[in-house]
């Protein structure tokens, strides 16, 4: 009976150790475009156009926010241990700019040097302005709208 208890405790100890070690393993991940150096280096300004870039590289990861004349191809490799936050290990961003005719006007590449680590400020977003309590926000405008002598108190266009 005592040998059986020792065997079970040894077994449980080994299982707990294995689970602990599994939480310490490195997890690698990939996000975005799978970069092919030969195809990416073949894109040249003044030679290619939208159709040739799309035929070579496919649709972009995302386009410019204000216009469709800039295409971005993003590739990022990350690593993390256990339940920690993934950290970028390698990153490549290729920006292809087009002119009005749809021809490539510029090709840029960047890497990890532009990765910024931001830390949110707790659970609140800092804002400028006056700090008001909940009740000041709730009851602060009572009597201010439409009060005699206040701006906007009348809908009559003949009255000032």
C-alpha positions, 0 to 999 in steps of 0.5 A: 500500500505504501509503495503504491502511494509513492508510485502515485505521488511520483507519477503526479509529481512528474505530471506536474513537472511536465505541465510546468515545463510545457508552460515555459516553452517558446511559442513562435508565430507569424502574422501577415504576408509570407515574404519572398525576397526574390519577388519583393526585390523584383518590384521597381519604381518606374517599371512595374504597375498595379497589375504587375505588383498584384500578379507578383506579390498578391493583394496587399496586407492593407492599403493607405488610410486616406487613399488607395495609392499606397500598398503595404505588405507586412510580415511579422514573426513573434515569440512568446513564453507561456501566457506572456505577451507576444514580442516581435522577433522579426518584422518587415514592411514593404510600402509600394506607392503608385502615381495617378496613372497606376505606375510604381513611383516608390518602394520602401522597406522597414524593419523592427526599428519602427516597432513601438512598445506602448503601455496603456495608462491603466483602465482610463484614457488620460484626457485634457480638460476639466475633471468633472464628477459623475453627478456634475456630468449628469446634472451640470446642464440643468437650467443652462439650455433655454434659460432666459437671457441665455444664447439659443433660448428662443427659436423665433428668428425675429428675436435676437 
